[in-house]
Amino acid sequence: MRKFCKILMAMLTIAALSTAAQASSKSYLLGLSFFQDGDAESALKIWTPLSKQGDPDAQFIIGALYESGQYGYEQSYKKAAELFSSAAEKGHARSQFNLAMFYYDGRGVEKSIDKMVFWLKKAEASGMPEAAAALKEIQKIIADK
């Protein structure tokens, strides 16, 4: 009986997390709809708390705003890198790619070619063609040396 209860609790936890992820995704899409309609203020009212709750799509958007210093977000490469890193750890391909570029440039993080390659490989595995192209270019540069 105890084993059954543990299995049931695990299944309910998974279902609850799945439902939370779907709700978060719906909220993100609502924010995107506002943004596309030119209502950035309403979009940010949705995305900012989602980002703080760990939604990778929202973390990417808010990270990009810190990177560019737009819509009331003071430019901060460090904060952008932190948000891209959090989203990248969750498998967000664009965040993985952006984080790789931050490591290449040393924006908000210590410059590291090894970490750049690591995140480019992750982004490539996540299906990002820009990452595959960047890795090919890096391999050419290394081969020419």
Protein Blocks (a to p, Z undefined) as FASTA:
>chain_A
ZZmmmmmmmmmmmmmmmmmmmmmmmmmmmmmmmmmnopamlmmmmmmmmmmnopaklmmm
mmmmmmnopghiacdfklmmmmmmmmmmnopaklmmmmmmmmmnopoiacdfklmmmmmm
mmmmnopaklmmmmmmmmmmmmmZZ
